[in-house]
Amino acid sequence: MGFFKRLFGKKEKDSSLEANEMNQETPGKNIRETKEKVRNYHVSMNKDEASEHYKQWRVRKEHSDKTIKYFKTQKAAIDHAESLAESQGASVIIHKMDGSIRKKHYT
């Protein structure tokens, strides 16, 4: 009986150490997860010919199909995206008319 008590007692102690180690790692993991949840803003031209906003500049969140707002000039779209990014701790990625990346603004 003493053998099992020592065996299981040791496992409980080891598992509590593992739990403490996991708790120490969890905050760092949560920070990384939080950073991954912050999505950048993209400024690009709308190329959908069927849209009423065809050839207007738009601001979108990364990995989203929904446009936040359309603008007649790229500068106005950039200014709006920068204000959104600043409040969210995100970055702005500006695209050229052909869709390639022109510039990345990190805030």
Buried (B, 14 or more C-beta within 10 A) or exposed (E): EEEEEEEEEEEEEEEEEEEEEEEEEEEEEEEEEEEEEEBBBBBBBBEEEEEEBEEBBBBBBEEEEEBBBBBEEBEBBBBBBBEBBEEBEBBBBBBEEEEEEBEEBEE
